[in-house]
Amino acid sequence: MSDKDKKKKEKEKEKEAKAAAKAAAKAKKSKRANPVATNLFAFDVHGEAIPIIVEQCIQYLEKDGYNQEGIFRLSGSSTEMERLKHLYMEGKTVDLKKEAREPNDVAGLLKLYFREMSDPLLTWELYECFLAAVGVPSSDARIAV
């Protein structure tokens, strides 16, 4: 197979992946039943403020979760994550040191927040750059992309 054919095939795969990702994002948005959660978990990614839920989760995990094995790999209690989510949704002041039972629950809450964002954290505008960076073998060259 010639280099030209390989490049053409790679571009086709990239287009298919992008289309699939967009379709998945659209399907995920349509499955959201709770508009309050969508509003709470949505924020302007171009704004300068860090959402309080993100800031508090990271602070908690830096202090109490840093030595927890598999902190983002192992799932927390879905019941506990929903309880914590609803505390934030109700606008209550949340002290994760008192409210959280396990670091995995807080890590799961943070993952849930990012998963339910209306726009992805890694934006569609930079999608092609992310794909290009993945194909670069050197970490220094990857940063330059």
C-alpha positions in Angstrom: 0.0 0.0 0.0 1.4 3.4 -1.0 2.0 6.3 1.4 -0.8 8.2 -0.3 -3.2 5.3 0.2 -2.2 5.0 3.9 -2.7 8.7 4.5 -6.1 8.6 2.8 -7.1 5.6 4.9 -6.0 7.4 8.1 -8.0 10.5 7.2 -11.1 8.3 6.6 -10.6 6.7 10.0 -10.2 10.1 11.7 -13.4 11.3 10.1 -15.3 8.2 11.1 -14.0 8.5 14.7 -15.0 12.2 14.8 -18.5 11.4 13.5 -18.9 8.6 16.0 -17.8 10.8 18.9 -20.2 13.5 17.8 -23.1 11.0 17.6 -22.2 9.5 21.0 -22.1 13.0 22.5 -25.5 13.9 21.0 -27.0 10.6 22.2 -25.6 11.2 25.7 -27.1 14.7 25.8 -30.6 13.4 24.8 -30.5 10.8 27.6 -30.1 13.4 30.3 -33.4 13.4 32.2 -32.5 15.9 34.9 -32.2 19.5 33.6 -31.1 20.8 37.0 -28.1 18.4 36.8 -27.3 19.6 33.3 -27.4 23.3 34.5 -25.4 22.6 37.6 -22.8 20.5 35.8 -22.5 22.9 32.8 -20.1 25.8 32.9 -18.2 28.0 30.4 -15.0 26.1 29.7 -13.5 29.3 28.4 -14.2 31.2 31.6 -11.5 31.7 34.2 -13.3 30.4 37.3 -12.9 26.8 38.3 -16.2 25.3 39.4 -16.4 24.8 43.1 -17.2 21.1 42.8 -13.9 20.6 40.8 -11.9 22.7 43.2 -13.2 20.9 46.3 -12.9 17.4 44.8 -9.3 18.1 43.8 -8.4 19.5 47.2 -9.9 16.5 48.9 -8.1 14.1 46.7 -4.8 15.8 47.1 -5.1 15.5 50.9 -7.0 12.3 51.4 -6.8 10.3 48.2 -3.2 10.6 47.0 -2.2 7.2 48.4 -5.5 5.4 47.5 -4.8 2.6 45.0 -6.7 2.9 41.7 -8.3 6.2 42.7 -9.7 6.9 39.3 -9.8 3.3 38.1 -11.9 1.8 40.9 -15.4 3.0 41.1 -17.0 4.7 44.1 -20.4 4.0 45.5 -23.0 5.2 43.0 -25.4 5.9 45.8 -22.8 8.0 47.6 -21.8 9.9 44.4 -25.5 10.7 43.7 -25.9 11.9 47.3 -22.9 14.2 47.0 -24.1 15.4 43.6 -27.5 16.4 45.0 -25.8 18.3 47.9 -24.1 20.5 45.2 -27.2 20.7 43.1 -29.2 22.0 46.1 -26.6 24.8 46.5 -25.5 23.6 49.9 -22.1 24.3 51.3 -20.4 20.9 51.0 -17.5 19.9 53.2 -16.2 16.8 51.5 -14.0 16.0 54.6 -17.2 15.4 56.6 -19.6 14.4 53.8 -17.5 11.9 51.8 -17.1 8.3 53.0 -14.3 7.2 50.6 -11.8 8.9 48.3 -13.2 6.8 45.4 -16.6 8.4 45.9 -15.1 11.8 45.5 -13.0 10.7 42.4 -16.2 9.2 41.0 -18.1 12.5 41.6 -15.4 14.4 39.8 -15.5 11.9 36.8 -19.3 12.2 36.8 -19.0 16.0 36.7 -16.7 15.9 33.7 -18.8 13.2 32.0 -22.0 15.3 32.3 -20.5 18.5 31.0 -22.5 20.0 28.1 -19.3 20.6 26.1 -16.4 18.2 26.4 -13.3 19.2 28.4 -11.1 18.5 25.4 -13.0 20.6 22.8 -14.0 19.6 19.3 -12.1 22.6 17.9 -8.9 21.0 19.0 -9.9 17.4 18.1 -7.6 17.2 15.1 -4.7 18.5 17.1 -5.2 15.8 19.8 -5.3 13.1 17.1 -2.1 14.5 15.6 -0.3 14.6 18.9 -1.2 11.0 19.6 0.7 9.9 16.5 3.9 11.8 17.5 6.4 9.4 19.2 8.5 12.0 21.1 7.0 13.8 24.1 8.8 17.0 23.2 7.6 16.9 19.6 4.1 16.0 20.9 3.9 19.2 23.0 5.0 21.3 19.9 2.0 19.9 17.9 
